[in-house]
């Protein structure tokens, strides 16, 4: 490989039609691109085509972007080009539960997640020490029914001032307003246990134990104005039985939440997730 070559990732979607793959690969070849990974999918239900390509080239980035601007117009294409492996600037939102946030912070430090956690913010101060342990700024933004608009404005200001690309709700126990959900559309990921809507409110694992559930699960999804119904990115489950206490079910739940959330964050940061209406296409 040319020493001056840079590795890029291109993710795109457009109406399905003949010639898309040929046009993309041909455009890359014209600019010295060497494809190292390629995945594609045509959705027969929506009539959309999805593609993710990793390639290397020594051509200037603006030259590649100009080429795909023309191609985008030809195919009515939505596309995004980024340097592969670049760490995505991420804000982690928390309340009092530490397991998901701690997992993300540890994976970032271990260099197994391509993210740069630029700050944590919480509606409680409970996890300020955790942020300090990982040398992350912590912003306390309390939320009440009366102050919710002001709190969300402060949160959005933080997103803008820190150039945040991804917001992760790591067991952040606040419902985002429709306006904030729309503002963060496609760049905010939430995690919740699988018992919704059956077991709502406090102590869901105790409710689940009382009903004798046999599966513990978690869902990571994009945030939308429809509470806990955004496009699903990843889900994880683990079988349990009558011998598990409510506390043990809670521990199992924490494990599957961590797993599902970290996968969703990694796939999003690697541009492996493309929106297909209310669903997602995930190129793993």
Legacy VTK file of the C-alpha trace (Angstrom):
# vtk DataFile Version 3.0
C-alpha trace
ASCII
DATASET POLYDATA
POINTS 284 float
0.000 0.000 0.000
1.171 3.497 -0.829
2.635 5.077 2.318
0.536 8.186 1.668
-2.700 6.231 1.274
-5.509 6.864 3.767
-8.156 4.312 4.768
-11.728 5.537 4.354
-15.208 4.153 4.953
-18.119 5.028 2.676
-21.714 4.273 3.715
-24.613 4.957 1.379
-28.260 4.296 0.637
-30.392 5.039 -2.408
-33.288 3.657 -4.433
-32.294 0.231 -5.727
-31.454 0.160 -9.428
-28.933 -1.442 -11.780
-25.388 -0.128 -11.879
-24.886 1.173 -8.337
-22.054 -1.162 -7.338
-20.369 -0.676 -10.705
-20.613 3.106 -10.394
-19.247 3.145 -6.826
-16.343 0.783 -7.505
-15.595 2.528 -10.788
-15.505 5.938 -9.135
-13.138 4.657 -6.465
-10.896 3.048 -9.082
-10.736 6.315 -11.026
-9.300 7.951 -7.906
-6.821 5.248 -7.032
-9.077 3.559 -4.513
-8.340 -0.002 -3.415
-11.421 -1.666 -1.881
-10.550 -3.715 1.212
-14.072 -4.500 2.464
-17.491 -4.245 0.838
-21.003 -5.177 1.954
-24.336 -4.435 0.334
-28.028 -5.200 0.725
-31.117 -4.495 -1.339
-34.313 -4.301 0.723
-37.203 -5.724 -1.319
-39.732 -4.212 1.087
-38.598 -0.592 0.815
-36.877 -0.745 -2.572
-33.727 0.774 -1.087
-30.127 -0.293 -1.617
-27.497 -0.069 1.138
-23.733 -0.316 0.835
-20.680 0.036 3.057
-17.204 0.128 1.540
-13.780 0.432 3.131
-11.005 1.491 0.790
-7.583 3.079 0.691
-6.454 5.874 -1.565
-3.785 8.549 -1.760
-6.199 10.932 -3.471
-7.194 14.053 -1.500
-10.397 13.674 0.489
-12.095 16.627 -1.199
-11.466 14.974 -4.560
-13.289 11.832 -3.417
-16.127 13.874 -1.903
-16.585 15.864 -5.105
-16.750 12.649 -7.112
-19.446 11.215 -4.875
-21.403 14.446 -4.850
-21.923 13.933 -8.567
-22.684 10.259 -8.105
-25.103 11.077 -5.305
-27.146 13.298 -7.574
-27.239 10.655 -10.285
-28.568 7.924 -7.988
-30.512 10.061 -5.440
-28.005 8.786 -2.928
-27.521 9.572 0.758
-23.878 8.984 1.561
-21.251 9.633 4.209
-17.473 9.463 3.900
-15.185 9.271 6.920
-11.676 8.212 7.753
-11.840 4.608 8.921
-10.935 4.124 12.548
-11.398 7.783 13.490
-12.696 8.082 17.031
-16.206 9.510 17.163
-16.722 12.356 19.643
-19.195 11.014 22.186
-21.209 12.384 25.114
-22.412 9.845 27.696
-25.599 10.667 29.618
-26.131 8.990 32.995
-28.344 8.993 36.075
-27.383 6.705 38.975
-26.640 3.283 37.443
-22.960 2.911 36.565
-22.681 -0.396 34.720
-23.211 0.800 31.150
-21.193 4.010 31.505
-18.316 2.217 33.222
-18.262 -0.403 30.468
-18.068 2.240 27.728
-15.338 4.145 29.564
-13.303 0.978 30.105
-13.655 -0.143 26.481
-12.639 3.318 25.274
-9.523 3.204 27.494
-8.764 -0.338 26.284
-9.051 0.927 22.686
-11.753 -1.589 21.780
-14.321 1.101 20.997
-13.564 3.723 18.314
-15.004 6.588 20.346
-13.642 9.610 22.176
-15.785 10.256 25.243
-15.409 14.008 25.516
-17.651 14.353 28.582
-20.308 12.794 30.784
-23.489 14.548 31.858
-26.012 13.471 34.457
-29.235 14.568 36.036
-27.674 13.399 39.338
-24.136 13.829 40.687
-23.895 10.141 41.579
-21.407 9.191 38.863
-19.194 12.278 39.011
-16.479 10.237 40.737
-16.614 7.630 37.976
-16.043 10.344 35.392
-13.153 11.665 37.456
-11.555 8.204 37.667
-11.404 8.160 33.868
-10.361 11.853 33.701
-13.577 12.887 31.986
-15.376 16.195 32.564
-18.708 15.743 34.345
-21.612 18.136 33.867
-24.447 18.056 36.390
-27.674 19.044 34.648
-30.553 18.479 37.086
-33.978 17.927 35.545
-37.406 18.534 37.022
-40.770 18.882 35.346
-40.504 22.665 35.678
-36.885 22.960 34.488
-36.910 20.340 31.709
-36.872 22.853 28.802
-33.936 24.748 30.320
-32.092 21.503 31.121
-32.499 20.203 27.580
-31.331 23.538 26.179
-28.203 23.258 28.355
-27.676 19.693 27.188
-27.995 20.671 23.533
-25.618 23.586 24.094
-23.111 21.102 25.505
-23.503 18.899 22.433
-22.827 21.866 20.159
-19.922 23.344 22.123
-18.112 19.988 22.330
-18.761 19.088 18.677
-20.449 15.894 19.848
-21.234 13.407 17.091
-22.857 10.686 19.203
-24.928 10.870 22.392
-25.240 7.652 24.415
-27.976 7.325 27.018
-26.199 4.922 29.371
-29.196 4.193 31.626
-30.109 7.883 31.592
-33.471 7.829 33.330
-35.001 10.845 31.657
-37.375 10.941 28.690
-36.113 13.282 25.988
-38.680 15.689 24.606
-39.858 15.226 21.000
-37.939 18.349 19.950
-34.645 17.165 21.462
-35.195 13.644 20.118
-35.626 15.106 16.648
-32.559 17.323 17.048
-30.462 14.242 17.920
-32.115 11.955 15.375
-29.724 9.293 14.095
-26.978 10.239 16.542
-28.385 9.253 19.950
-28.453 5.658 21.207
-30.453 4.370 24.173
-30.424 1.058 26.052
-33.304 -0.498 27.963
-34.261 -3.878 29.387
-36.473 -6.208 27.405
-39.428 -6.245 29.773
-41.115 -3.194 28.280
-44.016 -2.684 28.035
-44.908 -5.544 30.414
-42.927 -4.489 33.478
-42.790 -0.723 33.730
-41.569 1.537 36.485
-39.404 0.672 39.464
-37.831 -2.727 40.167
-38.656 -4.389 36.821
-36.459 -7.404 37.596
-38.403 -8.046 40.787
-41.609 -7.881 38.755
-40.076 -10.283 36.232
-39.041 -12.676 38.989
-42.573 -12.635 40.344
-43.870 -13.648 36.906
-41.253 -16.368 36.414
-39.625 -15.028 33.234
-37.253 -17.363 31.380
-35.337 -14.857 29.254
-33.517 -11.659 30.199
-32.840 -9.267 27.348
-31.806 -5.748 26.375
-32.378 -3.542 23.349
-30.092 -0.796 22.019
-31.852 1.571 19.655
-31.778 5.052 18.200
-33.700 7.670 20.153
-36.893 8.986 18.590
-39.933 10.820 19.898
-41.658 7.421 20.197
-40.517 6.310 23.629
-38.312 3.174 23.459
-39.545 2.452 19.926
-36.694 3.865 17.825
-34.912 1.807 15.148
-33.289 -1.203 16.817
-29.527 -1.589 16.417
-28.780 -4.592 18.629
-30.456 -6.942 21.087
-29.009 -9.476 23.519
-30.634 -12.207 25.614
-29.691 -14.734 28.278
-31.774 -17.648 29.541
-32.644 -17.767 33.244
-34.754 -20.068 35.398
-36.575 -20.430 38.704
-33.336 -20.658 40.698
-32.378 -17.032 39.971
-33.153 -14.517 42.690
-34.338 -11.003 41.766
-30.819 -9.726 42.551
-29.300 -12.328 40.229
-31.748 -11.393 37.481
-30.705 -7.781 37.914
-27.040 -8.752 37.520
-27.811 -10.743 34.376
-29.738 -7.764 33.046
-26.766 -5.467 33.640
-24.531 -7.839 31.668
-26.805 -8.018 28.634
-27.344 -4.256 28.693
-23.588 -3.673 28.634
-23.106 -6.113 25.782
-25.921 -4.798 23.589
-24.997 -1.155 24.142
-21.274 -1.539 23.468
-21.960 -3.403 20.224
-24.436 -0.766 19.073
-22.009 2.051 19.868
-19.130 0.316 18.069
-21.171 -0.445 14.961
-22.483 3.122 14.832
-18.983 4.584 15.253
-17.711 2.330 12.467
-20.542 3.499 10.168
-21.990 0.000 10.012
-25.571 1.077 10.810
-27.797 2.575 8.125
-31.372 3.686 8.695
-34.070 1.942 6.671
-37.220 3.730 7.740
-38.100 2.484 11.230
-35.549 -0.346 10.890
-31.777 -0.509 10.599
-29.385 -2.285 8.270
-26.308 -3.383 10.231
-23.209 -4.477 8.286
-21.339 -6.441 10.948
LINES 1 285
284 0 1 2 3 4 5 6 7 8 9 10 11 12 13 14 15 16 17 18 19 20 21 22 23 24 25 26 27 28 29 30 31 32 33 34 35 36 37 38 39 40 41 42 43 44 45 46 47 48 49 50 51 52 53 54 55 56 57 58 59 60 61 62 63 64 65 66 67 68 69 70 71 72 73 74 75 76 77 78 79 80 81 82 83 84 85 86 87 88 89 90 91 92 93 94 95 96 97 98 99 100 101 102 103 104 105 106 107 108 109 110 111 112 113 114 115 116 117 118 119 120 121 122 123 124 125 126 127 128 129 130 131 132 133 134 135 136 137 138 139 140 141 142 143 144 145 146 147 148 149 150 151 152 153 154 155 156 157 158 159 160 161 162 163 164 165 166 167 168 169 170 171 172 173 174 175 176 177 178 179 180 181 182 183 184 185 186 187 188 189 190 191 192 193 194 195 196 197 198 199 200 201 202 203 204 205 206 207 208 209 210 211 212 213 214 215 216 217 218 219 220 221 222 223 224 225 226 227 228 229 230 231 232 233 234 235 236 237 238 239 240 241 242 243 244 245 246 247 248 249 250 251 252 253 254 255 256 257 258 259 260 261 262 263 264 265 266 267 268 269 270 271 272 273 274 275 276 277 278 279 280 281 282 283
